[in-house]
Amino acid sequence: MKTISIVTPVFNAEKFIAETIESVISQKGNFSIEYIIVDGASTDSTARICEQYIDIVNKDFRYKNVKIKLMSESDKGMYDALSKGLCIVTGDIVAYLNASDFYLPNAFSVVEKIFSSRKDVYWLTGINSFANSSGHIVTNFLPYKYHRSWVRKYVYGGQLMHIQQESTFWRAGLLEDIDYFKLANMNMAGDFYLWHSFSLRYSLEIVHAQLGCFRQHEEHKSSN
């Protein structure tokens, strides 16, 4: 049975973190879940909410295949936190989810089946989905194609629509090429660095399924 590792970097996200966590731990299928939450010493109730979910997962048999680890300490920003989490993942399949975004039902089962049946797929992404601040999906569309050479030139997110991070998963082996020190010291768009690294070796597979959803709200760092 494969393990899917998810990393969530978070700071002062008490408004949305519960929904984000629930979207991870509620996934059902033939896999186990390793969920690493890296909190940058939040000053609101974020850490307490995370601890409550750890307690629920540890006591409820329905979550027997789910393990949550919470790291809470000061950091240099989102990608420093992400770097800390990616350094310690142990799963076969990896992704990261920001603290206001969420996965769609059955996303992990789709991902697991594709990686198990398609040995030629090393990273994949799904339908781009966007929600409003209340979590209602307001728009989605299927990407046409991601050219490896264009990924390396940062065309996606510039001239063309970005690769949606919330819907992107990859085999753990791709992390062997990541410079975690470089990632940790980025201020914005660290996902561009990950995609660039992955595209040096493999093409991005597009899946005809809704996997993750980006929540549009004023506090979201990506709005910058």
Salt bridges, closest charged atoms under 4 A:
GLU19 OE1 - ARG215 NH2 2.72
ASP55 OD2 - LYS59 NZ 3.36
ASP60 OD2 - ARG62 NH2 2.58
GLU73 OE2 - LYS84 NZ 2.79
ASP101 OD2 - HIS220 NE2 3.37
ASP120 OD1 - ARG118 NE 2.85
ASP177 OD2 - ARG201 NH1 2.72
GLU205 OE2 - ARG118 NH1 3.41
GLU219 OE1 - HIS217 ND1 2.90
